[in-house]
Each structure stands twice: as C-alpha cells, then as structure tokens.
Amino acid sequence: MIKQQLVTYFTLLFSITLWAQNKGLTDFKQKYEPYYKVSNISMEVLLKNEDSFSSQRLNFETDNQNNVFNIGSATKTFTAVLILQEVDRNKLRLSDSIGMYLSPIQNVSSSLTIEQLLRHQSGLAEVVGNQKWNAYNIPHDSLLRRDVLRDVHPPSPTKVGKFDYTNTNYILLGLILEKINDKNYFELLQERIFSPCKMRHSYPYVSKNIDHLVHPTDEKLEQDQYNGINYKFFADYTFSAGCIASTLTDMALFYEALFESETLISTTSRTKMTDFQDGNYGLGLQKLVLNGTIYYGHGGNNYGYAFRNYYNPQNGNMMLYYINRFRVPMKNAVIEDLQKVLYHQNIPLFRTGTVREFNALKGTYILEEIGLKFTIYEREKLLYLTINGLKVPLVSTSPEVLSDLSSGIDFTLNPKHSHQIIWTQNGKQLIATRQQ
C-alpha cells in the first residue's frame, strides 16, 4: 500500500513538473513567435529537468519530432571527444606536437601541441568563416574543392598560449584523427559517437538528402536558402569545426552520454575536458554562467543556423534550442526566459500596444557622434529596427522605453527635442536626430 502511494505521489509530482514546463513553454511561444514568424524564423526548444523532457516549436507548420539542423561549432565538442578517445586508447597524448602526425603546413608551426589546438591557444589565423562569398550562393565550385589549409595566413606569435578562437585548430584536429585511424572523420563520428549514443537522426554533414532538414534562412532578405545548400561547404569546408547535422533529442542523448557515463570517454578524460584553467574554454567545451549557475556547452553559428546548449553538471538539467538563422533575435531575453521555465518561474510577456505608444519614435535617424544611420519602423503591427542591413525586433518591457534585446539598446524620446531620441547602451547615452 505504501509502495503504491509512493508511486502515485511521484507520478503526480512528475505530471505537475511536466505541466509546469509545458505551461512555461506555451507562454514562451506566445511571447516570441509573433516576432519570429514575421521574420521567417523557426525555433525549437528542448528542456530537461529532473529526468523529464519538454519541448516547444515556434513557427513550424508540422509537429515533427525529428527536425534536423546544423549544430555549427558545437561540432568541436565531438571532435574533442574523438581526440580524447585516442588518448584513452594510448594512441596519442595531449602534449604531442602536431608535427608527429601532419606534414608541414605553411604558416602552421609543427611544434604546436594537440592541447593547444583543443584550447584555441595556437595563435593560428582563421581559414574558414571569414570568406567574402555567400555560403548558399557559392560563385565557383572550386572554392569548396581546394585545400582549405593552403591559404593559412601568418600566425600571431603573441597569441600562442592565450585563448584566441579559430576554426583552423579543429580542422587540423580532424586531419590528425584521419591520419591516426586511416579512416575519414565522418566514419569516426558514426562509429564512435552516433551509434553508441543511439543518435539515429544525426548526420556527419548537412545535405539536401536529409529527411526533415530545417531550411536555413539568410539575415538580410530573410529568405529560404534550402536550394542553395551544397554539402561540400559543410563536409569539406567547415569539416570537423562545424559540419554535423542533428536533432535536439539526439543532442540530449550525446550530452547525457558525455557527462553522465563512460560511454564515450573515461572519467579522467572528462575531467581534462572540463578543466577550464581559470578561463571559460576547456577541451572543445565552454563554461557558461547564467544568473550564477554554471553550465557546460558549446554554441554553434553557421550560415542559416544557430544552436545553443546548456548542461548543468550539478543536476543534469539541460536547455537546448536552435533557430534557422545565423543570429538569434533577442538572444539574452530568450535564454533568461528559458532558464525561468526550466525552474518553473513565470516569464513576463512583452508589453502590448507598443506601435501606438511609440508611434512618435518611428523614422530614420543618424547618430552624429559615430555616423551611424538606422530606422525604426512598423512591420505587421510590430516595431523593428533596421541597422547595417539587419532587421531587429523592438519590444517594450517598461513604459516609455523601447528596447533591442539582441544588443542591449534602449530607445527613449528626448523630452527636450521631439525630433531626437536617446540611444542608451552599456550605460552610455547618445543622441540620434531624425532625418527629414
């Protein structure tokens, strides 16, 4: 009888917890979906709290559970895991120089160590991510068939031993993995991570052949870029620094296997991975602090996708989300609200009637002090900011203040001059004058 009562109690507690998260995610959807819908952005969220999962989708036409997206630089955590597996197998050491495994590469010192690459302390120049061409409108196929490392620019000697993030480090690690195993990186992902973690909807790289692939969209025109996908961009260009495609459910399986078992790497290797050395970057992993709580994760931004992941090492709670756009609108508010939902706190909705309340702020302005031009305008009964070709939603969380929650900018009407508004950011105020 007592056992039955306990089962009933915990079942009820589980149901209440799940309902609370679902209610919170419903409020989250109500708050953000109008802005994402008008910008042609889709978003999916997965939360884990005390072994219960809740999910929500914003601006999706179907309720599919296995939407696939590019995880971008979160691929680096997978590459680090594969390297640490080699350490566990005594096939390499973190102190090994890369010259032990790779032939000389121009502007890449053979004396750099595996650990320096993992920690982004090599001082190497960037080879991907700063190209002038559009990833979904590639001017010539030869750009993706060339050796990416052929054009490495000279390194910065003063940055050796200091954190300086660059994709070059993890592309080199991918090449080292292939050299050691005489097998391509993609096969290693499938055999050593996807299969043991039962990640059934994960792929080594983005391709139009993937079922339920979320269509990427561009920043300026906000248009679908699916037809411009070229698998070579992900497989050959971003490679072991940003190629993987997965689902939120599969990514949750990966983080559980990584942090809660020895399915992937030994406890000793996991301790090395999470040694941040008084900084915020370990071995393919970031330390993220939100409202005093430490999480592990690694963000990912690639053309047409953004992915964020937060794993709490104290209790296993998780927050995962992605959108089909390079930048996350209102990113700071988004993660603060998801943390509130995770811990069953109410999230405040944006104030309504902002178009009417801030009608006097609409117009094109110039910040004389820095020569920056921007426009505040109405778009489908919502207010937006256009600046440097980007469209940014504006919301209000308090009377008389209009905010860009992506960049932390507040706009208020200048009480002394009706043709001016006050731009406040990081405690500094600038005056913007409306153009006639």
N, C-alpha and C positions, 0 to 999 in steps of 0.2 A: 504494500500500500504506500509506504513511504517512498520507495523507489519510483512508483508510478507518479506520485505527487511531484517528485523532483524532476522527472521527465517533463511533466506538464508545465512546471514552473519555467524550466529552461527553454522549452518550446515557445511559451508565451513571451519570455524575455527576448528570444531571438526574433519573434514576429514583431514585437514592439520596436526593436532596434532597426529591423529591416524597413518597417513602415516609416520610422523617423527619417531614415536616409532617403527613402523614396519621396517623402513629402518635401524634404530639403532640396532634392534634385528637381522636383517639379517646380519649386519656387525658382531654382537656378535657371531652369529652362525658360520660365516666364520672364525672367529678368533680362536674359541675354539674347534669346532667339530673335526678337524683332530686329535687333541691330545686325546679327549675323545673316539673317535671311535677306535683308536689303542689300548686303554686300556679297551675296552668293557664297557665303562661308558655311561649311558643315562642320560640326563638332561632335565628338563622342567622349564620354567620361566614364571611368570605372573607379569605384571606391571600394576598399576593403577595410572593414572594421570588425575586429574580434571574430575573424573567420567567416563573416558574412559579406557578400558582394552586392553592390547596387550599381546600376548603370543608367545612363541617360544619353539620348541622342538629340541634337539640335539641328533643325533644317535638313532632315533626311526624309525622302519620300517613302522609303520602306523601312521596316523594323528588323533588318537583318542583323544577326548576332556576330557575324564574322567579316566585318568591314576591314579591308586591308589598306594600310598606309605605309609610307616610307618613314622609318624611325630616325633617319638622318644620322647625326653624330652619336646617338645612343648606340650605334654600331660599334663604337670604340670600346664599350664595355664588353661586347662579345669578343672583340679582338684581344683585349687584355685577358679574358678568361682562357682563350686558346693558348696564349703565351704562357700563362701560369700553369696550364695543363702540361706544357712541355717542361716546366720547372719541376712539377710533381713527378714527372717521368724521368727526371735527371738527364734530359736531352739538351738543356741549356741552363744558364744561370743569368740572373738579372744583371750581374756585373760583367757579363760577356760583352766584348766590343762587337759592333755590327760588322766590322771587317772580317770576323770569323765566319760570317755566313753570306755576305754580299760582296760582289765585285766592286771595285772603286766606282763611285758616282761623283760627277763634277759638283763641287761646292757642298759635298756631304763628307764630313770627316769620318774615316773608318774607325777612329778611336772612340766615337760616341758609344755609350752603353745602351743595352736593352732598356734598363730602368730609366735612363734619361729620355728615351723616346716615350715610354709609358707615361712619364710625369710631365711631358712637354717642357723639358729643360735642356733641349738640344741647341737652341739658338738658330735652328734651320728656318729658311724662308718658306713662305706658303707656296704651294704648287696648284692647289685647287680652291675654288670658292671665290676667287678674285678675277675670274675671266670677264672679258668685256661682252661676250656674246650671250644670248638668251638660251638657257638650257632646254627650252621647248621649241626653239626655232634655230637650230644649230646651222650656221651658214655653210659648213662643209664637213662631211663625214670624217675626213682625215683628222679633224680635231680630236676625235674620240678613238682613233686608231693609232695615234702616236704614243710614244713612251712619255708618260706624264713627267717622269723624273729627268727627262732630257733637258728641261729648261729651268732647273732649280737655280734661283738667284743666289748670290753670295750670302753666307750666314751672318749673324750678328754675334761676334765673339763675346761681347759684354753680356749677352743674354744666356750664355751657357751656364747651367746650374741654377737658373732662375725660371720661374713659370712663364711661358710665352706660348699660348695655344696656337697650334698649327696642324692642319690635316696631314702634312708631309710625314710627321712622325709615325702616324698609324698606317699610312700607305707602306712605309718601309717595314713596319712590323708584319703586315700582311705578306710581303715578299719573303721575309725571313721564315714565316710559317710554311710557305710553299716550298722554300728551299730545303728546310729540315725534313719535311714529310714527302717530298716529291709528289705532291698532290695539290690540286688547286684549292684556294681559300674557301670557295663555295661548297665543295665536298666536305671540308672540315667542319663548316658550320652545320651542315645537315647531319653528319655522323656523330659529332661530339656535343652538340648543343640542342638542335631542334629535336632529334629523335629521342635522346634520353629524357628531355623535358616534356615530351609529348606535345610539342608545338606543331600542331597539324595544319595550321594555316599561316605558316611563316615561310618566307622565300629569301634566297640569298641576295636577290636584287629585284628592283621594280621592273615590271614588264607589262605590256598591254594584254598578255596572255593570262594574267592572274584574275581569277574569279573574284567578284565583289571588290575590286580595287576602287578606292575612293578617288574621284577625279581631282587632280590638282588644279588650283586656280592661280592667276597671276595677281600681282599687287596693284598695278595701276589701272588696268581695264577691268579687273575682277572677273575675267572670263575663264571658261573651262579650257584647260590645256591638255586634256587627255590625248587628243590626236597628235600632239607634238612629242609624246613620250618616246624616248629612244633608250632601250635597255642598256646600250653601251655607255651612256652617261653615268648610270648607276654602277654597272658591273666593271667597267674599265677605267672610268674617270674618278668617281668618288671612292670606289673599291672598298677596302677594309676600313675606311674612315667614315663611310656614310651610305652604304649600299642597301642594307636589309629592309625588307618589307614584312610587316607582321600585323597582328591584331592586338587589341588591348588585353584580351583574355590570354593569349599566348605570352604576351609580355609579363603578365602577372605570374604565369607559371615559371617563366625564366627567373624572375626576381625571387620567388619562393625557393626555387632550386638553388640559386646562388647564395642566398643569405641564411637559409634555414636547413640546409643539408650539405652533404659532401658529394652530391650527385655530379657536380661539375668540377669543383676544385677542393683541395684539402682545407681544413680549418687554418692551417699555417699560411697557406696562400691567401685565404680570405683576409686574414689579419694583415698581411702585407698590402693587400689591395685597399684596405680601409685605413692605412697609415697615411694620414694627410700631412704629416710633418709640419704642424703649426700653420698649415695653409688650408685651402679648400679643394685641392685636387690630389687624389691618390693615384692608383694604377687603373686608368680608364674609368674613374668614378669621381663624382663630385660630392662634397659635403654641402648640404643646403640647409640653411637655418630659417625657419618661418615662425615668427612670434615665439622665439625661444626654444622651439622644438627642432632637434637635429634629424635630418632625413639624408638618405643616400640616393643618388640618381645620376642621370646624365642627360641633359636636354639635347634635342636634335632639331635643327632647322635646315631644310633643304628647299630647293625651288619648288613651291607649291605645297609644302608640308611643314608643320611644326608639331613637335612631340615633347611633352613634359612628364616626368615621372618622379615620384617621391616615395621612398620606402623608409618607414620608421624602424630603426634597428632595435628599439626597446620593446615593441609590441607587435611588429609585423604589419601594422596598418599601412595602407597604400593609397595614393592618389595618382591616377594616370589619366591623361587626356591628350587629344590631338585635334588639329584643325587642318583643313586643306588650303592653307595659305602660309607663306613664309613667316609673317609676323602675326602675333596674337593680339588682336584688339582688346584693350582694357585688361592686359595681362595681370597687372598687380591686383586688381579687384577680383579677377577670376580665381586666382589661387587663394586669396584670402577667403572668398566665399566657399570654395570647395573645402577648405580646412574647417570652416564653421559647420558645413553639412556633415563632414566626417565625424565631428564630435557633437552632433545633434544640437547645434546652436542655430537660431533663426538668422536668416540673412536679410538685410534691409533691401527693399526694392528701390529702384531709382524713382525720383520724384516725377510726377506726371505733369502735363501741361507746360513742358519746357519751351515748346515752339512759341506759344503765346507769351509766356513770361519773359523770354529772352529775344523777342522779335526785334528789339532795338539794337541787338548786337550783330544782326546779320549784315554782311557786307564784306568788301575786300579791304585789307589793312596792310600797312607797312610798318615794320619795327625799324625805325630810323637808326637806332644805335648799332644794329647789326645788318641792316639792309635786307631783312627777311620779309617776303610777301606771303600772305595767307588769306584764305577766305572762309568765313563762317556762313553756311547756307542751309536751307531746308531741303530734306530729301525724304519723300514718302512719310511726312509727318514726324520726322526725326531731324535733329540738328547734327551737322557734320562739319568737320574742319578739313580743308584741302591745303596741304603744305608740301612743297617739293614733289608734287605729283601724287602724293599719297592721300587717301581719303580716310579720315579718322573720326569715329563716333564721338559726339559730345553729350554728356549727361549732367544731371544735377543731383547732388546728394544733400545740399543745403541751400536755403533761399539766397537768391541774388548771386550765386556762384555757378558758373558753367565750367565743366571740367573735361579735360582729355586724360582719361585714366591710363592711357598707354604710356604717356611721357611725363605725367605728373604736372600738367599745366592747368592753372585755374584762370578763368577769364571773368572779369567784373567790369561793369560800366564805370567810367571815370566820372565821378559826381560833379567835377568842375567843368568838364567839356564833353558834351553829348556825342561828339564825333570821334571820341577816343575811348579805348578800352585798356584796362590794366592787365598785363600778362605777368602772372606770378609763377615762378618755377624755382624749386630749391631755395626758397626764402628770398629770392631776388625778384624785384619788380621792374618791368619795362613798360613803356608807354607805346601803344600801337595806334596809329592815326588812320581813320577811314579815308580811302581814296574816293575822289569824286568821279 
